[in-house]
């Protein structure tokens, strides 16, 4: 791993100025990084000059590009720029540094421009992992089992050296949600959140946004897990429920149960209480997004947004019934 820039030692509670209103965020995400900033980045990695730059999918609150370097030891890197103070890039940097100890491949953290010297906004540079996003395969069962094994690897990470600054409240600890479809499930969702908050769950190192859209595959294997911005210690079942809700959308069918059964088999962990995490995850998927990220171009491909909503709503209804919630 390349030694990070000294700027990575910026204050833990760094607060940077919001440089763009929310309405302009999408335009910023699509914009190309400034060439002068790219040259500064390349010099920081001892990898001048810069070759081609390609925009990558992902990054709801940031801009993500692949930068090809023509010198040095890094042929290609991933650049994330953070134009809004609504996110905390220093926490993602810390999570990336710790995730490098996980038993699943994650991007190597290469440089952190915490003060925005390169592009006028904080930026993280990380290694480019092999593989690509794969959502349609000839063997959905193998693909699903690979996802379960990747999550097991994350959850088996030794917590020695874990940065306590990552222990901020998770979304289920700080936010309330209404019904899943209109107000049909308001009472069930409220009961589920209450159950999550009052239960002592087994906590492990979690990705906290683990779904197929954040994994890379090559030759039928998961070759890496991306987007560690939400990572922290959390209940193990929270990651399981999050991915099951995503799998209920795509590929659907028995994929959520295959995922659960393989995870339980490999860890020996009890799945008691998973239904409330399933319900919460279904609600989360419906209300703040995520399902459309799983199938890029769904409207013209294999699944419409309405079909995705119908699938995850049905998944949430089953979870509520299994949990005995109203």
Secondary structure, DSSP 8 states (H G I E B T S, - for coil): -----GGGGS-TT------S-GGGHHHHHHS---HHHHHHHHHHTT--SEEEEEE-S--TTSEEEEEEESSSS-SEEEEEEE--TTS-HHHHHHHHHHHTTSSS-B--EEEEETT-TTTSSEEEEEE--SSB-----S-HHHHHHHHHHHHHHHHT---TT--GGG----HHHH-----SSTTTTHHHHHHHHHHHHHS---EEEE-SS-SGGGEEEETTEEEEE---TT-EEEEHHHHHHHHHHHHHHTT-TTHHHHHHHHHHHHH----TTHHHHHHHHHHHHHHH--GGGSSTTGGGTT--HHHHHHHHHHHHHHHHHHHT--
